[in-house]
Amino acid sequence: MIQGKTIFITGGAGFIASTLIARLADRNRIVVYDNYTRNTLASTPFDKHPNVVQVEGDVLDVEHLKKHMQGAHVVVHAAAIAGIESTVRNPVQTMRVNMLGTANALEAAHQIGSVERFLEFSTSEVFGSQAFKVNEGSQAVTGAVGEARWTYAVSKLAGEHLTHAYFKQFGLPTVTLRPFNVYGPGQTGEGALSIFIRKALKGEDLLIFGDGTQIRAWCFVDDMVDGVMCALEHPNAIGESFNIGNARAVTTIYGLAEAVCRVVGTKSRILFRPALSADIELRIPNVDKATEHIGFSAAVDLEEGLRRTVKWIAENEHTLPALAPIFRT
């Protein structure tokens, strides 16, 4: 159990980080470092928690980052630009934030000298468009230069390589996680599932980009945070990368849209649109390494996760940012 530590979280107002803070805040001092492009933390009781300090800052500002990281025992680097719409619109910023921001966070952690664990978020997209039961040793794929989707993937892959380099060269105690399609209460960005739910609750058409046969394994955010906690607490995690996902919660994108309509009880139509960029046709993780090395196991099935997510979005829809134009009917 982590207690009595100072935990510095870049992107700390984001979706996964806010759920993590709920686990850690009562027994630790949390420093949230975020530019507040999105703010999931604001809708939680931990926004005003006495152990949570919030700092508005940019991971591209290395001196500001290092100043506020001073004294941290644990660093969770969750700041990134993600989502296909954001990547297509801002490819340069995506590369800068995801690569240079990770480099800045690693260098700051190395220089301050107090960090006992540095956890970095990579992505399952490093496995490319065909990823069936991929393990941590499977080949990473960068994709064609100029294709929007791979701009994000290659930026995260570069950050993962750099994280391993800091462990190997400087002994910084790092660990990398590769999340597989995380969803759940608190998701305010462009995740396909949250977009489907928001539109279904209003009876609007659900848009599928591509033919809907793309296959995904969906990981509920509580399970994802269980994986984060395992990676922060277990000594076997240092110097390693781990897939974190739920290989049992598998469906096509069309099947997911149908499931959302069923759980919501809507008569929304499911419509198809041309793909926005290269797509992931198949993405299912092998999580044996995370199970064997750090004790991770996903517990929430897709139906239960959908019910809990629908309930949260229905209660918080008025606080969520407007959907990007490409997702509107």
N, C-alpha and C positions, 0 to 999 in steps of 0.2 A: 504494500500500500504506500502510495506517495503522500507524504505529509511533511509540513514544515518547510517546503521548498518555495523558491521564487520561480515561477513558470512564465516564460516570455513567449507569446503566441503572435506571430505575424499573421495577418488575415484573421485576427481573433474575433472579429464581429461577424464572420461568415457562418455558413450553414453547419459544417462538421465541427468547427472550432467552438461554436456556441454550445453545442451538445456536449462537447468535451469539458467545457468550463463548468457545466452543471455537475460533472463528476468530481471536479478538483477543487472548486472554490471554497468549500467549507473548511478544508484542512491545509490550504496553501495560499500563497499570495500570487495572484494572476496579474500579469501586465499584458493588456491587449494593445497591439500595435496594428493600426489599420487606417486606410484612407477613406473608409466608410462609403465606398461606391455602392455597396449594399450593406444593410445592417440588420442581420437576423437577431443579434444580441439584444437590440432594443425591445423586442417583443417577448423577452424572457425576464424572470425575476432577478437574473444575475447582472442585468444592466446597472443596477444600483447597489450591488452587493458590496459590503464593506471591504472584502478581500480582493475586489477587482478594481484595478487602476486602468483607465483608458487613455491611450496616447494616439492622437491623430498624426500619422506619419506615412511616408512612402518608402518602400524597400529599396528604391533607387537612390535614396539619400543615405549613403553609408555612414556618415558621421552622426547624423541624427539617430539612425538605427542603433549604432554602437553605444551612443550615450544612454539610451533608454534600456539597452540590454544589460548594462552593468549590473553585476551581482546575480545574474540569472543562473540557476542550477540546471534548468531544463529549458530547451528551446524547441518549440514546435513551429516549423516553417510551413504554414498553410496558405500564405499569400500567393495568388496567381491570377492571371486572366484566363478564364475558361469559358466554354460554351461556343458552339459553332458560329452563332451570330456575332458574338464579340470578336472572335478570331478573324472572320471574314471582313469585318468592318475595320479592325485595327491590327493587322498582322505585325507591323513594326513594334507597336506597344506590347503585343503578346510576347514577342521574342525578347524584348528588353526586360520586361518585368519578370518573366519566367526564367530567363538565363541570368541576367545581371543581378536581379533581385535575390536569386538563390546564392550567387557568388558573394554578394554583399552580406547576406545573413551568415553564411559559413565563415567568411573572413572575420566578421564581428565576433562570432562565437569563439573562434580560434584566438583572437587577440585578447578577449576579456579574461580568459583563463579559468573561469569558474564553472564551465558547462560540463555537467555529468552525463547528459544525454541530449543529442541533437536529432530530432525526428523531422524528416523531410517527406513531403507528399509528391510522389511521381504520378503516374496514370497508367491504367490498363491499355491506353491507346498506343503505348510503345510496342505492343505486339502486332500492330497492323490490322488489316481488314479480315483476316481469317485466324481466329484465336480460339481453338477448341481444347479445353482442359490444359491450357498453357501453364507451365510452371516457371519458377524464377530463372531457370537456366535456359528457357526457350529463347530463340533468336529474337532480338528487338529489330523492328522494321521502321525505317524513317520515312518511307513513301517518296513519291515523285516531288521534285523541287517545283514550287509554285502552286501546288495543290493545297487549298486552304486548310483542310483538316490536318495535314501533316505539319503545318506550321506550329500548331499547338503541341503535337506529339513530340516533334524533334526538340522543341524548347524544353519540355519536361525531361526528355531523355538526357539532354546535355546536363541539366541540373542534377540528375541522378548520378551520372558519371562523375561529376565534380564532387558530389557528396561522398562517394566512395573514395575519391582521390584524397580528400581531406582526412579521411580515416587512415588510409594507407600511408600517406606522407607525414602527417602531423599527429596522428593518434587521436584526432577528435572523435569522441564516441558517438558515431552517427548510426542511424537506421533509416531505411527508406521503405515506405509503404506504397503499393500500387492498388488504389481503390478500383473496384469494378461496379460501376453504375449504382452509386449511392443515392438513396431517396429517403424521404420521410418528413415529419413535422419540422418546420424551420427552413425548408428549402425555398429560397426566394429568387433564385436565378433562373436559368433557361433549361433545366432538366426536363426531358420529354415527359416524364410521368407527372410532374407538378403542373406542366402546361396542359396536359390532357385533363387533369382533375379540375383545374380552374375553369376551363372551357365547358366541361361536362356539367359542372355545378350551375352554369348559366344557360344550359341548354344549347350552347353554340356548337358549330361543327368542329370536329377534331381533325386536324390536318396531319397526314403522314407523308413525310418527304421520302420518296422512293416507293417500292412496291409493298412494303410492310412485312416482307419475309425475313428481315434482319432479326437475328436471334441475340438476346441479351440475358445475362444472369443478374438479377436485381438484389442489391444488398441494403437492408434497412439500416438507417443511420445509427441506431443503438448498437447493432452488431458491428458496424464500422468503428464506433468509439470503443467497443470492447477490444477490437484489434489494436487500436491506438494504445489503450491502457496496457495490453500485453507487451507491446513493443517498447513502451516506456519503462516497464517494471522488470522485464525478464533479462537477465545477464546474457542469454544466448542471442539477443537481438542485435547487439553491437556489431557494426561492420557488415550487416546483411540487408537484403531487400526481401520484402514479403508481399505476396498477393493477399489482398483482403477482399473477400466477396462471399456470395452464397451460391454455390454451384447447383443447389437444388431448386432455386427460385428462377426457373428458366421459362421464357416465352418469346414469341415473335413480337415485333412492334405492333402488328395488327392485333394479335392476341391480347397484348397489354391494353390497347385502346378499348377492346371489347370488355375486358375485365373491369376497367374504370367505369365504363357505361353501366355495367351490371351493379357494381358496388354503389355508385352514385344514384342509380335508379333513374337515369335520364334517357331520353330518346334522341340524343345528339347523333347526327350523321357522322360517319367516318369517311373522309375524303382523302384523295391522294394527290400529291403535287410532285413535280420533278425534284430530285435530290439536290440539296444545296451545294454539296461538294462530294468528294469521295466518301463512301460510307463504310462502316464496320459491318460486314455481313454476318459475322459470327464471333461472339465474345463470351466465353465461359472459362472461369478460372479453375486451376488446380490449387487448392490451399493446403495441401498435405504438409508442406514445409512449415507454414504458420502454425498448424496444429501440433506438429511434432516438436518444433523448436521453442515455441512461446505459448502454446496452449490455447490458441484461438479456435473458436468454432461458432459459426453463425447459428442463430436460434429462431429468428422470426421468419415465418413463411410469407409468401407474397400476398395471399389473401388477407392475413392479419395486418401486415404492413400497409396494405392499401386502405383498409378500414381506418386505421389510426391516422394515416396521412390525409384522407378525405375529411375526417373530423377536424383536424387542425386547420386545414386550408379553409374550410367552411366558416370556421370561427374567426379567421384572421384575414380573409380576403380583402377587407377594406384597408389593410395596412401594406399590402403587397404592391410592388412597382408594376406599372403597366407593362403588358407583354410587348416585345419588339414587334414592329409592323409585319415582319415575315411570318409570324405565328398567328396573325389575325386572319379571320375568314375574309 
